[in-house]
Amino acid sequence: MNDVRTVRAGRRTVELHRPQKVLFPVPGDTGRNKGEGSGPGLTKADLFDYYRSVAPFMLPHLRDRPLMLERHPDGVEGPRFMQKDTPDHYPDWITRAEVAKQDGTVTHTVCDDTATLLFLADQACVTLHRWLSRTGRIDRPDRLVFDLDPAEDDFATVRDAARLLGELLDQMNLPSALMTTGSRGLHVIVPLNGHHDFDDARAFAKDVADTLAEAHPERLTTAPRKKDRGDRLYLDVQRNGYAQTAVAPFSVRAAPGAPVAVPIAWEQLDDPAVHARSWTIDTAVEQARTEPWAGVLRSGRALGPARRKLRALRG
């Protein structure tokens, strides 16, 4: 069996090494047609082919953004590596971004094209976590993220919290988009105009989360410590800080069956079958083709008017 497969991606040629290596061992029924050669689980080739097919939909969410790469070279049941610095052996055609950190810099990988995405898949990069700002204005985020994290694996509580948050954002005239995390919760994403720094954006997100938690103290919390949350859903805004990352749309998660973080339309919350792991590498591209975020994230908003509306709502 050939251990190397060569694929053309634009002007580049990318090699896939050890395509039959199993990354997602799945006991029993994997939900795939084993007669088509899927084997005992999902392979490196499955991951590679998925990212190749989803690239047209995923790349707009990755371009110009530093990445943190979640790699699983021995499969998702083996050691996990969270990679920030770009190794020297990566091809010189892969874009890099040197970003300031305390006492130095970090040279992050940036995924600007399909060839880079496929190269990362060959490196067993299962999940891509992206910055909320772009390389040209690294200290000015153009996305705000609310991470809805339930105390238990109970998507009904996530669904309710998302609706409450969406209603509050509507009252502030802020557009918002939904994404399953491929784990247990949802991300609610708000486009910003890129004129605010991270401290300002995170402070605003915290004010929004606090307002919602104060209105529904029996169901929601902003307590950072798990022991203080009880069975309430955690409204997490910590991803809005400098050098923090959030899972990128259409990223595969390191879990059985290869669930995917997938953009969804608000109306899909009404479907009782929808949950955080509804889509996998077998079905995510079909969802992508529906363009659930069409137009939502194009018009970034200033926080000043929204902050004044929030202040008025709080009385």
N, C-alpha and C positions, 0 to 999 in steps of 0.2 A: 504494500500500500504506500502510495506517495505521501510523504510527510510534509510536503510543501505545495501550496496552491498559489498560483499567481493571478492577480486580478488587476485590470486596468481601471483607474479612477481619474478621469480628466487627463491631465498631462503626466500623471504619475503611475508607476507600477508598484503595487503593494503585495507583499508576500504574506500568506497565512501559513504559519508553521504548526504542525501537529493538529490538523483540523479535527481529527476524531477524538481528541482529548476531551473527556467528560468534565464539564465545569459544574453542572447542576445534576448531581445524582438524585434520581427521583425513584423511591421505592414504589412498587405496584404500578397502577395505571397513571401515566403521565398526562393523560388527556390528549395525546398525539397518536397518530396512526403508526404503530410500531412496524407495520408491514412496509412502510416507506423508508425504513432504515434508520429510525431515530435512536435505536439502541436503548440502553438502560437509563438514559437521561438526556440532558441537553448538552451539546458539544460546543467546542470553540467555534466550529464552523457555523453552528446555529446562531451564536452570538454575532459573529462576523456578518453573516447574511442578513440578520435582522438590522444591524446598524447600516448596512449598505442600502437596504430598502427604505429605511426611515430617514435617511440623510437629508432629502429635500425638505422635510418638515422640521427636522431637529436643528439643522445648521443655523437658521436665523436666530435661534435662542442661544447659540454658542459663540458666534462670531464676535471677535474683539473682547472676549471676556476671559480673564485668567481662570484656570481650572484647578480643582483638586481632584486627583484621580484615585478611585478606589479599585485596587488591583487584587486579583485572586489567582495567582499563577498556578496554584495546586487545586483549583476549584473552590467553590463557595464554602465548602466544609473545612478548607485548610486555612492557613494564616492569611490575614488581610493586611494590605499595605496601603496606607493613605499617603499618596505621593503629591507633594507640592513642587519641589525642585525638578526641573527637567534634566534627565540624565544626559551626559555628554554624548552617548552613543545614539541618541535620537537623530534622525536625518536633519540636515541643515535646512531643508525646505519646510520644516514644521515651524510655525510661528511661535515666538517666545515673548514673554512680557516680564521685564524686571521690575519688581514691585518692592517698595520700601516696607521694612518691618523693623521692629525694635532691634537696634544694634546691627543693622545690615540690610540685605535685600534677599528676595526670593525670586528665582527665574521660573515663572509658571509656564506651563504649556497652554497654548491657545489653539482651539480647533476651528479653523477657518474654512476647511474644505473636506470633501468626502475622503480623500486619501488619508488625511490626518485621522479622521474618525476610524477608518479601517485599520490604520497602523496601531491605534490605541486598543482596538479590539484584539489584534494579534498579540498585544502585550498583556492580554487577559484583564484589561480594564473593563470591569463589569458596569460600574456606575460612574457617571460624570457629575461632579458637583461644581457649580459655577458661581462666580462673583456676581453681585447685584449691580456692579458698575462695569464700565467698559475701559479699555486700556487708554483711550485718549483723555478720559476724565476719571481717573481711577478713584479719586476721593469724592465723587459725586454720583451716588446710586441713581439708576433710572428705573428701579423696581423696588417695591415694598412687599415683604412677604409675611403673612400671618400663618403660622404652622399650628394646625388644630390637632392636638395630641391627646387622645382619650386615655383615661386611666386603665381601661380594659379594652380588649379587642371588640368594641361595640360601635359599629358604624352609625347606628341610629343617633347616638349622642353627637357624633361628628356632623351628621346631616343637619341636626337641629342648630348646632352652633354656627355652621356655615350660613344658614338662612338668617340667623340673627345678625351676624357680622355683615352679610350682604345688605341687609336692610339699613343698618347703621351707615355703611359706606354710601348707599344711595342717598341717604338724607344729607350727606356732605357733598353730594354731586361728584363722587369719585367712582370711576369705572373700576370693575374688578373681574378677575378671571379665576376659574377653579381648576385645580389639578389634583388628581389622586396621587398619593405618594408611593404607591406600590407596597406600602407597609400597613399602617393602621389608620392613617388620617388623611387630611386634605391640606393643601396649601391654597390660600386665598391671596392673589397677587394683584397689586395696584401699580399702574404705570406712573412714574414720576417724570418731571421735565428735566431732571439732571442738574438743577440749580441749588440743591440742598446738600449739605455734607452728611456723612453717616450719623453723626451724633444727633443732628436735627431730625433725620428720618426715623431713627430708632426711638427718639423721645416722642415723636408724634405717634408712632405705632403703639408705644406703651400707653399713651393717653387714650387711644382708641380701645385697646384691650382692657385697660382699667375701667373705662366707662361701661363696657359691656359686662365685665365681671361684677361690677357694683350693682348693675341692674338685674343680674341673674346669679346671685351669690351661691345659690344651692346647686347650680349646674356648672358654673364656669369659675376659673381661677387664673391668676397671673403669678401664683407662688412658684418661684424657681425650684424649691426643694420638694421632692416627691412626697416626703413625709407630711408636708403641709397641704397637700392637694386633696387627700382623701379619695373619694370616687368621682371627683369633678374633672371635667375636661380642662386641659392646660392650654391657654392662649399664649403660645410661644412667639416672642418677637425678637429673640436674641440673634437670629440670623441677619438682622439688619445692621449689624456692626461692621466696622472696617475689618477686612480680611476674613470675614465669615462667608460661608457659602451655603447654597441651597441646592438640592438635587435638581438637575436640569430636566426640562420636559423631554419625555421619551426615553429617559434613562432606564436601563434594566436594573432591578434590585437583586441583591445577593440573597435570594430566598428560594425555597422549593418551587419549581414550576416557572421560574424566571418572570415574576410580575414586573410590570412597567409603570413608571410614573407618567400618567397620561392626562393631557388637557381635556376637560369636559365642559359642556355647556351647562348653565345654571338649571335648565329644564331637566337635565338628566338626573338631578337630585330627586326628582319625583318618581323615578324608576326604582322600585324596591329591590331590584336585582343588582343595582349598582353598589359597589363597595370599593374600598381602597385598593384591593387586588383584583379588580374585575378584568383587567387587561394584562395580557402576557405578550411575549415576543411573537406569538402566533396570531394575535388579534389587534395589536396596538396600531399597526399601519392602517388597518381598515378604519379605526377610530380617527386617526390623523387625517384621513382623506375627507372627513366631514367638516374639517376646519372649524372646530368649536370656538376658537378664539378670534375668528375673523374680525379684524378691525378694532378689537377691544383694547389692545396694548399699543396702538399706534399714537395715541394722543396722550402724552405724559402730562400730568397735572402738577401745578404748584401747590404747596402745602398751606400757604397763608390763608386763602379763602376757606379751605377745609378746616383748618384749625379754628378759625372764627366761628364756623358753623358748629363745630364740636363744643366749643366753649358755651355757645348759646344753648345747645341741647342739654348740657350739664347744669345750666342755670347759674 
